């Protein structure tokens, strides 16, 4: 009888380079945000504060360079990875190079999140957690019920119903200092500082069902409904000093969002080596928010702004896939994908109780739609035991339509189309004389389509319009319907050495040549919504960029690395990874003309130990050095270093058959302040803005049981 594939075997046997994180590793630190699970992996960084999740970036590249998949399909519009609690995830696969089946919109790589599958054994799983963040309470739960019924074996229907929820209160400080001075003399022109804080309450509820219906010995039907509901409320208080139109502001915001999705898959195994799969998916996402801002000066109310926004996303997808394994070690996969997305957004802004003047011509509504079509084919061939070859081709086209809606009288309607053919090659060599070593190489053509917000020309003006200032630090924003897709040619090389106990040592390098890089450029423009030129930030295609990196990883028990280690140390697992990045953007002056958000490197060191009596503990240290980024000719940003310490302890109590596992998680044990300094130099004036944010310790105590 063949055993289930392990994370190590999935990684080792894949022709394309990948990292696989299994269920044990996902739950090890007791993270409540999926992003924090990934933060400890080679070359992965997060955009949020430690312990709170955030946008995920592979190789330091975010903003669409990293492809996110759920069960092999692209996440729909409006979806956030933090909507998925780690308890509902079976494993995570990180593909460092693209394949035709998973998609070529993955310049940095792909993160494929595999949800938990039903298991034949009927049982309940329950997890309860209580924690704190900056002294504020947090709570979460997860309940899973595994089901089976029908048929002689009682397994015609297999299902897993999961429900997760969380509630948290979080506090964030606000400390923003701006200064403007003459570059020649250093004489100060103006200076302002805003200090205060915001407190938010968030509650989430998530339900997920995985259901398999065995139609026959060769056919099965899979259903995967998913529902998510979130509500939030926040309060903000800020005081201002210096050159400011107000000396205090107060804000209140509340909102809610809901998502519902249903995926269905029919699988037919016509013969042992051939399989046909048809998929259909449909989902909706709704969000609504209200934001009220009050500005006062000398105790008198000077200005109010009330924003009400409603957004609706609808998504439908279809897919077909055919797989065939031949007697000559070929594995053919071909498929077709089609997707339709629609977005409708309305926004109403009232200033001092009246519609905001000057923006009537842009309207308060927006509708947009996307259509995507993709076809692909790929073949994995193992001509010998030492060689595996992969060749794939994927063609994909995306059409985006934007309509400013009622009142949009400045010809803001847009329609763009991008189509790319992507050849993809992978090579795996297992030297016969070194059976524990293997070498990988990949040559890929990947791309990034412009985002919807990048294409829609409808402007978003700063909060003080029309009476307030329009400084470089708070520009208006607008899209660019003339944007083209970014195209990247990539080369990946790596060497892996597998140890006797399942440990691994790897070293790899990659390079990407990116044509038509999209970057937000800041410039003064003559605009239709103001008589005077205004500072506007909008995306534009640059000529070319290059990025390269070196990644090292080691994960092994101590006795694998040191055979003479004391016997008591054989339960010590060591983990370490290091990633170094370098990039250069043409058309931007050096020496720091690097890609947005990409640090110079990342490093993780960690260890896990199983103590006598079944107690397990571990720690992890993540480090990202500070860096300087020349974003445009006039804009430079400086970030300080990030250092995060995490630890956990787990132990079991009660009867072994009905035991309770306790897990204490400690995140960000040594909190550090993050600082981002923005410097704009133009027309003989230097403007600086320093944004300081504190981070806090986060703890969580969880009880886990099965019954």
C-alpha positions in Angstrom: 0.0 0.0 0.0 1.4 3.4 -1.0 1.8 5.9 1.8 0.7 9.5 1.6 3.1 11.9 0.1 5.1 13.9 2.6 6.2 17.5 2.3 9.8 16.4 1.7 8.8 13.9 -1.1 6.6 16.5 -2.8 9.5 18.9 -2.8 12.1 16.4 -3.9 10.2 14.8 -6.7 8.9 18.0 -8.3 10.7 18.9 -11.5 10.0 22.6 -10.9 11.7 24.1 -7.8 9.3 24.4 -4.9 9.1 24.6 -1.1 6.3 22.7 0.7 5.0 23.5 4.2 2.9 20.8 5.7 0.2 20.9 8.3 2.6 20.3 11.2 4.8 23.2 10.2 1.8 25.5 9.6 0.5 24.9 13.2 3.9 24.9 14.9 4.0 28.5 16.1 0.2 28.8 16.6 0.0 31.8 14.2 -3.5 33.3 13.7 -2.5 35.0 10.4 -1.4 33.0 7.4 1.1 35.6 6.5 3.1 35.1 9.7 3.5 31.4 8.8 5.2 32.4 5.5 7.3 35.2 7.0 9.9 32.6 8.3 10.5 31.1 4.9 13.4 32.0 2.5 13.0 35.4 0.8 9.5 36.1 2.1 8.6 39.4 3.6 5.3 41.0 4.9 4.1 44.5 4.6 2.2 44.7 7.9 3.3 45.0 11.5 4.7 41.8 13.1 2.1 39.4 14.4 -0.7 41.0 12.3 -0.2 39.5 8.9 0.1 41.7 5.9 0.6 41.6 2.1 2.9 38.8 1.1 6.0 39.3 -1.0 8.2 36.7 -2.5 11.8 37.7 -3.1 10.9 41.1 -1.7 8.5 41.8 -4.7 4.9 42.6 -4.0 2.3 44.6 -6.0 1.3 41.7 -8.3 4.7 40.2 -8.8 3.7 37.4 -6.4 0.9 35.1 -7.6 -1.5 33.8 -4.9 -3.5 30.6 -5.7 -6.2 28.8 -3.7 -6.2 25.1 -4.5 -4.4 25.9 -7.8 -6.7 28.7 -8.9 -6.1 32.4 -8.8 -7.6 34.2 -5.8 -10.7 36.2 -6.9 -10.9 40.0 -6.8 -11.5 41.4 -3.3 -10.0 38.3 -1.7 -7.4 38.8 1.1 -5.1 35.9 2.3 -5.8 36.9 5.9 -9.4 35.8 5.3 -8.1 32.2 5.5 -7.1 31.1 9.0 -4.1 28.8 9.1 -6.3 26.1 10.8 -8.2 25.6 7.5 -5.0 25.1 5.4 -3.5 21.6 4.7 -0.3 22.7 3.1 1.4 25.6 1.3 3.5 25.2 -1.8 5.9 27.9 -2.9 6.9 27.6 -6.6 10.0 29.7 -7.3 9.5 29.4 -11.1 6.3 29.4 -13.1 4.6 26.4 -14.7 2.0 26.4 -17.5 -0.7 24.8 -15.3 -0.3 27.1 -12.3 0.0 30.3 -14.4 2.7 32.6 -15.8 1.7 35.8 -13.9 4.3 35.0 -11.3 7.4 37.1 -11.9 8.6 36.5 -8.3 7.0 33.1 -7.9 3.7 31.5 -6.8 2.2 30.7 -3.4 -0.4 27.9 -3.7 -2.6 27.5 -0.6 -4.1 24.0 -0.4 -7.2 23.8 1.9 -7.7 20.8 4.2 -9.2 17.8 2.5 -11.9 15.5 4.0 -10.5 12.4 5.8 -12.3 9.0 6.1 -12.1 8.9 9.9 -15.1 10.7 11.5 -14.0 13.1 14.1 -14.2 16.6 15.5 -11.3 19.0 15.8 -11.6 22.0 18.1 -9.2 24.8 18.8 -9.8 27.7 21.2 -7.4 30.7 21.6 -7.0 33.7 23.8 -4.4 36.3 23.3 -3.3 39.9 23.6 -1.7 42.6 21.4 -0.4 45.7 23.2 -2.5 44.7 26.2 -5.7 44.6 24.1 -7.6 41.3 24.1 -7.9 38.8 21.2 -9.8 35.6 20.8 -10.2 33.0 18.1 -11.7 29.5 17.5 -11.7 26.8 14.9 -14.0 23.8 14.7 -13.8 21.1 12.0 -16.2 18.2 11.6 -15.1 15.4 9.3 -18.0 13.5 7.7 -18.5 10.3 5.8 -21.6 8.3 4.8 -23.1 6.1 2.0 -21.9 3.1 0.1 -20.7 -0.3 1.3 -17.7 1.2 2.9 -19.5 4.2 4.2 -17.3 6.6 2.2 -19.4 7.6 -0.9 -19.6 11.0 0.7 -16.6 12.5 2.4 -16.7 15.9 3.9 -15.0 18.4 6.2 -16.9 21.3 7.6 -14.9 24.1 9.2 -15.9 27.2 11.0 -13.4 29.8 12.3 -13.9 33.1 14.0 -11.8 35.8 15.6 -12.2 39.1 17.5 -9.5 41.5 18.2 -8.9 45.0 19.5 -5.7 46.7 18.2 -4.1 50.1 18.9 -1.8 51.9 16.4 0.2 55.0 17.1 0.4 57.9 14.6 3.6 60.0 14.4 4.1 61.9 11.2 6.5 64.8 10.9 6.9 66.9 7.7 9.4 69.6 6.9 10.2 71.8 3.9 13.4 73.8 3.4 15.4 75.6 0.8 18.2 73.2 -0.5 20.7 76.0 -1.1 20.5 77.7 2.3 18.9 75.1 4.5 16.4 77.7 5.7 13.2 76.2 6.9 10.0 77.0 4.9 7.5 75.0 7.0 7.2 72.2 9.4 4.3 70.2 10.8 3.9 67.2 13.1 0.9 65.0 13.7 0.8 62.7 16.7 -1.9 60.5 18.1 -3.4 57.0 17.8 -6.2 54.9 16.5 -8.0 52.0 18.1 -9.9 49.4 16.1 -12.2 46.5 16.9 -12.4 43.7 14.3 -14.5 40.5 14.2 -14.3 37.8 11.5 -16.3 34.7 10.8 -15.2 32.1 8.2 -16.9 28.9 7.1 -15.6 26.4 4.6 -16.9 23.0 3.4 -15.0 20.4 1.4 -17.3 17.7 0.1 -16.5 14.8 -2.2 -19.2 12.6 -3.8 -18.0 9.3 -5.2 -20.2 8.8 -8.3 -18.5 5.6 -9.4 -15.1 3.9 -9.3 -13.9 6.3 -12.0 -15.9 9.5 -11.4 -16.2 11.9 -8.4 -17.8 15.3 -7.8 -16.2 17.9 -5.4 -18.0 20.9 -3.9 -16.2 23.7 -2.0 -18.4 26.5 -0.7 -16.7 29.3 1.2 -18.2 32.2 3.2 -16.5 35.1 5.0 -17.9 37.9 7.1 -16.0 40.8 8.7 -17.0 43.9 10.7 -14.7 46.6 12.0 -14.9 49.9 13.8 -12.1 52.4 14.6 -11.6 55.7 16.4 -8.7 58.1 15.7 -7.5 61.2 17.5 -4.5 63.3 16.3 -3.1 66.6 17.4 -1.1 68.8 14.9 1.5 71.5 15.4 3.3 73.8 13.1 2.1 74.9 9.7 -1.2 73.1 9.6 -4.8 74.2 8.8 -5.9 72.4 12.0 -4.5 71.6 15.4 -6.6 68.5 16.1 -8.6 65.9 14.2 -10.9 63.1 15.3 -12.1 60.3 13.1 -14.6 57.5 13.2 -14.8 54.6 10.7 -16.9 51.5 10.5 -17.6 49.0 7.9 -18.3 45.4 6.9 -17.5 43.0 4.2 -18.8 39.7 3.1 -17.7 37.1 0.6 -19.4 34.0 -0.7 -17.9 31.5 -3.2 -18.8 28.1 -4.5 -16.4 25.9 -6.5 -17.4 22.6 -8.1 -15.1 20.1 -9.8 -16.0 16.9 -11.8 -13.2 14.4 -12.2 -13.3 11.4 -14.5 -10.5 8.8 -14.6 -11.2 7.3 -18.0 -8.4 4.8 -17.5 -5.7 4.5 -14.9 -3.3 6.8 -16.8 -5.9 9.4 -18.1 -8.0 11.9 -16.2 -10.4 14.7 -17.3 -11.4 17.5 -14.9 -14.0 20.2 -15.3 -14.3 23.1 -12.9 -16.7 25.9 -12.3 -16.6 28.6 -9.7 -18.7 31.7 -8.8 -18.3 34.2 -6.1 -19.4 37.6 -4.8 -17.7 40.0 -2.5 -19.5 43.0 -0.8 -18.0 45.8 1.3 -19.4 49.0 2.8 -17.7 51.6 4.9 -18.3 55.0 6.4 -15.5 57.4 7.4 -16.1 60.7 9.3 -13.2 63.2 9.9 -13.5 66.3 12.0 -10.8 69.1 12.0 -10.7 71.7 14.7 -8.5 74.8 15.3 -8.4 76.6 18.6 -11.3 74.5 19.8 -13.5 75.5 16.9 -14.8 73.0 14.3 -13.3 74.1 11.0 -14.1 71.3 8.6 -15.8 67.9 8.4 -15.5 65.2 5.7 -17.9 62.2 5.5 -17.1 59.4 3.0 -19.5 56.5 2.3 -18.2 53.8 0.0 -19.8 50.6 -1.3 -18.0 48.0 -3.5 -19.3 44.9 -5.2 -17.2 42.3 -6.9 -18.7 39.4 -8.9 -16.5 36.6 -10.3 -17.2 33.5 -12.4 -14.6 31.1 -13.7 -14.6 27.9 -15.8 -11.8 25.4 -16.4 -11.1 22.2 -18.2 -8.0 20.0 -17.8 -6.8 16.8 -19.4 -4.0 14.7 -18.0 -2.3 11.6 -19.5 0.6 9.5 -18.3 2.2 7.5 -21.0 4.2 4.3 -20.8 7.3 6.2 -21.8 7.4 8.3 -18.7 5.6 11.3 -20.2 3.0 13.2 -18.2 0.9 15.5 -20.4 -1.4 18.1 -19.0 -3.4 20.5 -21.2 -6.1 22.9 -20.1 -8.4 25.9 -20.8 -9.4 28.6 -18.4 -12.0 31.4 -18.7 -12.8 34.0 -16.1 -15.2 37.0 -15.8 -15.0 39.7 -13.2 -17.2 42.7 -12.5 -16.8 45.5 -10.1 -19.2 48.3 -9.1 -18.2 51.0 -6.7 -20.0 54.1 -5.5 -18.6 56.8 -3.3 -20.2 59.8 -1.8 -18.1 62.6 -0.2 -19.7 65.3 1.9 -17.6 68.3 3.0 -19.2 70.3 5.9 -22.4 68.4 5.0 -22.4 69.3 1.3 -21.1 67.5 -1.8 -17.5 68.2 -2.2 -17.0 71.0 -4.7 -14.9 70.8 -7.9 -15.3 67.0 -8.5 -18.8 66.8 -9.9 -17.6 66.0 -13.4 -15.9 62.8 -12.2 -19.1 61.3 -10.7 -19.5 59.2 -7.6 -19.7 55.7 -9.3 -17.4 53.4 -11.1 -18.0 50.2 -12.9 -15.2 48.0 -14.3 -14.9 44.5 -15.7 -12.3 42.0 -16.7 -12.3 39.0 -19.1 -9.5 36.4 -19.0 -8.8 33.5 -21.3 -5.9 31.1 -21.0 -4.9 27.9 -22.8 -1.9 25.8 -21.8 -0.1 22.5 -22.4 2.9 21.0 -20.7 4.8 17.7 -20.6 7.0 16.2 -17.8 9.3 13.6 -19.2 11.8 11.4 -17.3 14.0 9.7 -20.0 16.2 8.2 -17.3 16.3 7.9 -13.5 18.8 10.8 -13.4 16.9 13.3 -15.7 13.5 14.9 -15.6 12.5 17.5 -18.2 9.6 19.9 -18.2 8.4 21.9 -21.2 5.3 24.1 -21.2 3.5 26.8 -23.1 0.8 29.1 -21.9 -1.1 31.8 -23.7 -3.2 34.2 -21.7 -5.2 37.3 -22.6 -6.8 39.8 -20.2 -9.2 42.6 -21.2 -10.0 45.3 -18.8 -12.9 47.8 -19.1 -13.5 50.8 -16.9 -16.5 53.2 -16.9 -16.6 56.2 -14.6 -20.4 55.9 -14.3 -23.0 58.7 -14.1 -21.4 62.1 -14.1 -18.1 61.0 -15.5 -17.7 63.7 -18.1 -14.0 63.9 -18.7 -13.6 60.9 -21.0 -12.4 58.6 -18.3 -13.8 55.4 -19.9 -11.0 52.9 -20.6 -10.5 49.6 -22.4 -7.2 47.8 -22.5 -6.1 44.3 -23.6 -2.9 42.4 -22.8 -2.0 39.0 -24.3 1.2 37.1 -23.6 2.6 33.7 -24.8 4.9 32.2 -22.1 7.3 29.3 -22.9 8.5 27.6 -19.7 11.3 25.1 -19.2 12.5 23.2 -16.1 15.3 20.6 -15.7 16.1 18.3 -12.8 19.3 16.3 -12.7 20.0 13.6 -10.0 23.7 12.7 -10.4 24.1 8.9 -10.2 27.4 9.2 -8.2 25.7 11.5 -5.6 22.3 10.0 -4.9 21.4 12.6 -2.3 22.1 15.5 -4.5 20.1 17.1 -7.3 20.5 20.1 -9.5 17.6 22.3 -10.9 17.4 24.8 -13.7 14.5 26.9 -15.0 14.1 29.2 -17.9 10.7 31.1 -17.9 8.8 33.9 -19.5 6.4 35.5 -17.0 4.5 38.7 -16.8 2.4 41.0 -14.7 -0.8 42.6 -15.9 -1.6 46.2 -14.8 -4.0 46.3 -11.9 -7.5 47.7 -12.3 -6.7 50.7 -10.1 -3.6 51.4 -12.2 -5.6 51.5 -15.4 -8.7 53.5 -14.4 -8.0 57.2 -15.0 -10.5 58.5 -12.4 -8.5 60.7 -9.9 -8.4 60.4 -6.2 -7.6 63.8 -4.7 -6.0 64.5 -1.4 -8.3 65.1 1.6 -7.8 68.8 1.8 -9.0 69.6 -1.8 -10.1 72.2 -2.9 -9.1 74.6 -0.2 -6.1 73.0 1.3 -2.5 72.5 0.1 -1.4 69.9 -2.4 2.1 69.1 -1.2 4.5 66.5 -2.7 4.0 64.4 0.4 0.2 64.2 -0.2 -0.3 64.2 -3.9 -3.4 63.3 -5.9 -3.5 59.9 -7.5 -4.7 58.8 -10.9 -4.5 55.8 -13.1 -3.1 55.4 -16.6 -5.2 53.6 -19.3 -2.2 53.4 -21.6 -0.2 51.0 -19.4 1.2 47.8 -20.9 2.0 44.5 -19.2 5.4 44.0 -17.6 7.3 41.1 -19.3 10.0 39.2 -17.5 12.5 36.6 -18.6 13.8 34.5 -15.7 16.6 32.1 -15.0 16.8 30.0 -11.9 19.6 27.6 -10.8 19.7 25.6 -7.5 21.5 22.7 -5.9 19.9 20.5 -3.2 21.5 18.0 -0.8 19.1 15.7 1.1 20.3 14.3 4.4 19.6 10.8 5.7 16.9 11.9 8.1 15.0 14.1 5.7 16.9 17.3 6.3 17.9 19.5 3.4 20.7 21.9 2.4 20.1 24.2 -0.6 21.8 27.0 -2.5 20.1 28.8 -5.4 20.3 31.8 -7.5 17.9 33.7 -9.8 17.8 36.6 -12.2 14.9 38.4 -13.8 15.0 40.8 -16.8 11.8 42.9 -16.7 10.7 45.0 -19.6 8.1 47.8 -19.3 8.4 48.0 -15.5 5.4 49.9 -14.0 6.2 52.5 -11.3 4.2 55.3 -9.8 5.9 58.6 -10.8 5.3 61.9 -9.1 5.0 65.0 -11.2 3.3 68.4 -11.3 0.5 68.3 -13.9 -2.1 70.6 -15.5 -5.3 68.9 -14.5 -9.0 69.4 -15.3 -10.0 69.5 -11.7 -8.0 72.6 -10.7 -7.0 75.9 -12.3 -3.4 75.5 -10.9 -1.0 72.6 -11.5 -1.1 69.9 -8.9 1.2 67.1 -7.7 -0.1 63.9 -9.1 1.2 60.3 -8.7 0.3 58.0 -11.5 1.7 54.7 -12.9 3.8 54.7 -16.0 5.8 52.1 -17.9 9.6 52.5 -17.6 12.1 50.9 -20.0 13.7 48.0 -18.1 14.7 46.6 -14.7 16.9 43.7 -13.5 16.8 41.8 -10.3 19.0 38.9 -9.1 19.2 37.0 -5.8 21.0 34.3 -3.9 19.0 32.0 -1.5 20.4 29.5 1.0 18.4 27.2 3.2 19.3 24.6 5.8 16.8 22.4 7.8 18.0 19.3 9.6 18.2 17.5 12.9 21.5 18.2 14.8 22.5 14.5 14.6 22.3 14.7 10.7 24.8 17.5 10.7 26.9 16.2 13.6 26.8 12.4 13.9 28.8 12.5 17.2 26.2 14.8 18.9 24.9 13.6 22.3 21.9 11.4 22.2 19.8 13.9 24.0 20.3 16.4 21.2 18.8 14.2 18.4 15.5 15.8 19.0 16.9 19.2 18.1 15.8 20.6 14.7 17.7 23.5 13.3 16.4 25.9 10.6 18.2 28.7 8.8 17.8 30.6 5.6 19.4 33.6 4.0 18.3 35.5 0.9 20.3 38.4 -0.8 18.7 40.6 -3.4 20.0 43.2 -5.9 18.0 45.1 -8.5 18.4 48.1 -10.8 15.7 50.2 -12.6 16.7 51.9 -15.8 15.7 55.5 -16.2 16.0 56.2 -12.4 19.3 57.8 -11.2 21.4 55.6 -8.9 22.9 54.4 -6.7 19.7 53.1 -5.0 17.5 52.7 -8.1 16.1 49.4 -7.0 12.7 47.7 -7.3 9.8 48.9 -5.0 9.5 47.2 -1.6 12.5 44.9 -2.3 15.0 44.8 0.7 18.6 43.9 0.2 18.0 40.6 1.9 16.3 38.5 4.6 17.5 36.1 7.2 15.8 33.6 9.5 17.4 31.5 12.3 15.3 29.0 14.3 15.3 25.8 16.3 12.7 23.3 17.7 13.3 20.8 20.5 11.2 17.9 21.8 11.8 17.7 25.6 11.3 14.6 27.7 7.6 14.3 28.6 6.4 15.5 25.3 7.0 19.2 25.7 8.0 20.9 22.4 9.4 24.4 22.2 11.1 26.5 19.6 12.1 30.0 18.4 12.6 32.0 15.3 14.5 35.2 14.5 13.7 37.1 11.4 15.9 40.0 10.2 15.5 42.4 7.3 18.2 45.1 6.9 17.4 48.8 6.4 17.6 50.1 2.9 17.3 53.2 0.7 15.2 53.3 -2.4 15.4 56.0 -5.1 11.8 55.6 -6.4 11.8 58.5 -8.9 14.2 61.2 -10.0 12.9 63.4 -7.1 11.6 60.9 -4.5 13.8 58.8 -2.2 12.6 56.6 0.7 14.7 55.2 3.6 13.5 52.3 5.7 15.1 51.1 9.0 15.9 47.5 9.8 13.3 45.0 11.0 14.0 42.4 13.6 11.4 40.0 14.9 11.7 37.3 17.6 9.1 34.5 17.9 8.8 31.6 20.3 6.3 28.8 21.2 5.7 26.1 23.7 3.4 23.1 23.3 2.4 20.3 25.6 -0.4 17.7 26.0 -2.5 16.8 29.0 -5.1 14.2 29.7 -5.6 10.7 28.4 -3.6 10.1 25.2 -6.8 9.1 23.3 -8.6 12.3 24.3 -5.8 14.6 25.1 -5.7 18.4 24.9 -2.7 20.0 23.3 -1.8 23.4 24.7 0.2 25.9 22.7 1.6 29.2 23.9 2.8 31.5 21.1 4.9 34.6 21.6 5.4 36.9 18.6 7.6 40.0 18.3 9.2 39.5 21.7 11.5 42.5 21.2 9.3 45.1 19.6 11.1 47.7 17.4 9.8 50.9 15.8 9.6 51.1 12.0 10.6 54.3 10.4 10.1 55.4 6.8 11.7 58.6 5.7 10.5 60.1 2.4 12.5 62.8 0.7 11.4 64.9 -2.3 13.9 67.3 -3.9 12.5 69.5 -6.6 12.7 73.2 -7.7 15.3 73.9 -5.1 13.1 72.7 -2.2 13.6 69.6 -0.1 10.5 68.2 1.6 10.9 65.3 4.1 8.3 63.2 5.8 9.1 60.8 8.7 6.5 58.2 9.4 7.2 56.3 12.7 5.2 53.2 13.8 5.6 51.2 16.9 5.1 47.4 17.0 4.0 45.4 20.0 4.3 42.0 21.6 1.6 39.5 20.6 0.8 36.4 22.6 -1.7 33.6 22.2 -2.7 30.6 24.3 -4.5 27.8 22.4 -6.2 24.6 23.4 -6.5 21.9 20.6 -8.3 18.6 20.9 -9.9 15.9 18.8 -12.9 13.8 19.8 
